[in-house]
Amino acid sequence: MRTIVWWVRSALYMAWLIVTVVPYGVAAVLLSLVLRGRPLYRFCVGWAWLALWGSRVLCGIRWRVQGLENLPSGPAVVLVKHQSAWETLALPLLLPRALSYVFKRELLMVPFFGWALGRLDMVHIDRKRGAQALARMQERGAQLLQEGYWVVMFPEGTRTPRGEQGQYKQGGSRLAQVTGAPVVPIAVTSARCWPRQAFIKRPGLIDVSIGAPIDPRGMETAQINARMQAWIEAEMRRLDPEAYAPAAQA
């Protein structure tokens, strides 16, 4: 019975996303003809607010944030544990700066959502281009940091199941090392409620923990990456110990 209730609530939430993203996406594309930069970003964040509001009201997903005092006042490369789409929607509302995501260009093809995304100051890359994609990310990311954006990346590259650890790629750490912008590591337990690639969302509490900035000066890219990874994974085990218990992984 409980699973049926969750399914119905999740179906209502999916309908809510569709009903809201269509007019928002069309409006964003039309507005982009005369409005760009932060004003357009703030308009699009309004849809993220609707998406999170719907997740709370329809699916019973709540969240709490700790470590906001760790956020720097200047530029930052924000590297985040990636378990679901929830953190993608939530970060623009939880963090005080305009954000620029680094994402695969295929997302631009998603109707309405991708169309609006393509009009914002983001970094979309073609993963098939390898070194060229990395060079583009560094160039564009450095430019956006200078313009006052925080660059957000998911170092594991894709969503990882609850209790698992992906391979942490060095692109974000390299951007920090090249530009001197500190790395802000963030741990998120979103898979508690919104599992990877799952239609059914479960009610519950998502923890978001923001770590102390990592100063990249005097450090190699691999050192920055290792320090960021160690903090995120240790924090994940503190926030969600049952997911990493031996019995849970057996």
C-alpha positions, 0 to 999 in steps of 0.5 A: 500500500505504501508503495502505491501511495508513493507511486501516485505521489510521484506521478503527480509530481512528474505531472507538476514538473511537465506542467510548469516546465513547458511555459517556463521553458518557452518564456525563458527562450523568448525572454532571452531575446532581450534579457540575458545574464543574471536577470534571465538566470533569476527568472529560471531559478523560479522554476527550480523553486517550483520544482522543489516546492512540488517535491516537498508538497507532493512527495514529502521530500524535506531538506536541511543544510549545514555549513553555509558559514563555510561559503567564501565571499569570492569566486568558487569551484563547487564540487558536489556529490551527485546522486539524483537530479534533486541537487541540480534543482536545489543548489541555485536556491541553497547557494547565494551566488549565481551558478554556472553548471558544467554539463554534457551538451546532450541536455540541450536537446531536452525539450523546454528544459534544455532549450532554456538551459542553453540560453543561460551562462553555463558550460556545456561540453562534448565528452567525445572531444576529450582534451578539447572538451576539457580545454573548453571547460577551463577557458569558459569556466575561468571566464565565468569565475571572473564574471562572478559566477560560481562554477558547479561540477559533479566530479563523479561525472554521473549520478551514483547509487546510494552507498556507492562511490564513483570515480572522481575526475580531476576537471573541477580541481584542475579549474581551481588549480589554474584559476586559484579559486577555492574548491567548495566540496558538498555532500548530498544524501538525495538518494535517500528520497530520490534514487538514481534513475528512479520514478518513485520518490520517497518521503524523507529528509535530504542532508546537504553539508558544505565543507570548508573551502580548499585553497588550491594555491601550492597544490597539484591538481591530484592533491586538490582532487584527493582532498576534495574526494576524501572530505565528500566521501567521509561526510557521506558516511557520516550523514548516511551511515546505514547506506555504507554499512557492510550489510547494506553493501552485501 
